[in-house]
């Protein structure tokens, strides 16, 4: 298997640039923010130890603005219709930000499953961690981490 580039900063820079003025994240340039990218972008930043490259406060605010105050659930963006897909990824994004109440289970950034489920099922993974000073997310400690 081919090793990851030693310098993940370019990838993390591109991911961090996905944060829009609204605080949400988009999937590519010139697109509107969408709650689902709170998972897709944030999980990679968490795995690479770069969550602090975005405004966590603004992202959390964006996700919370996408809630439906009457019927519940989370939409892709504020004032749209909520659905299970965006609700799941919105809550998962809040989990990765460490903003879910203690009674909620933490979400694993690799599998998008509760950490206790990943542990109970014995799901395995292997990561390459660059020795670049970036802190490894504590949820990744269960994986075989190869120093690069």
Residue pairs with C-beta under 8 A, 6 or more apart in sequence:
3 128
3 148
4 128
4 130
4 148
5 11
6 130
6 132
6 148
7 130
7 132
8 48
8 50
8 130
8 132
8 134
11 44
11 48
12 45
12 48
12 50
12 53
13 53
15 41
15 44
15 45
15 50
15 53
16 45
16 50
16 53
16 54
17 29
18 25
18 26
18 27
18 28
18 37
18 41
19 25
19 54
19 55
19 58
19 59
20 26
20 32
20 33
22 33
22 58
22 62
22 77
23 33
23 55
23 57
23 58
23 59
23 60
23 61
23 62
24 32
24 33
24 34
24 35
24 37
24 38
24 59
24 62
24 63
24 66
24 77
25 33
25 34
25 37
25 38
25 40
25 41
25 42
25 54
25 59
26 32
26 33
26 34
26 37
27 34
27 37
27 40
27 41
32 77
33 62
33 77
34 76
34 77
34 86
35 62
35 63
35 66
35 74
35 75
35 76
35 77
35 86
35 89
35 90
35 93
36 76
36 85
36 86
36 89
36 90
38 59
38 62
38 63
38 89
38 90
38 92
38 93
38 94
38 96
39 88
39 89
39 92
39 93
39 96
39 112
40 89
41 54
42 51
42 54
42 59
42 93
42 96
42 97
42 109
43 92
43 96
43 109
43 110
43 112
45 51
45 53
45 54
46 96
46 109
46 137
46 139
47 109
47 110
47 127
47 137
47 140
48 134
49 134
49 135
49 136
49 137
50 134
51 96
51 97
51 137
56 97
59 93
59 97
60 94
60 97
60 99
63 74
63 90
63 93
63 94
65 78
66 74
66 75
66 76
66 77
66 78
66 80
66 82
66 86
66 90
67 73
67 74
67 75
67 82
67 90
68 74
68 75
68 81
68 82
71 82
72 82
73 82
73 83
73 84
73 86
73 87
74 82
74 86
74 87
74 90
74 91
75 81
75 82
75 83
75 86
76 83
76 86
91 100
91 104
91 107
92 107
92 112
94 100
95 104
95 105
95 106
95 107
96 107
96 109
100 106
105 114
105 115
105 116
105 117
106 114
106 115
106 139
107 113
107 114
107 115
108 114
108 115
108 118
108 139
109 137
109 139
109 140
110 118
110 125
110 140
110 143
111 118
111 123
111 125
113 123
115 139
118 142
119 142
124 143
124 144
125 143
125 144
126 143
126 144
126 145
126 146
127 140
127 143
127 144
127 145
127 146
128 145
128 146
128 148
129 136
129 145
129 146
129 147
129 148
130 148
131 147
131 148
136 145
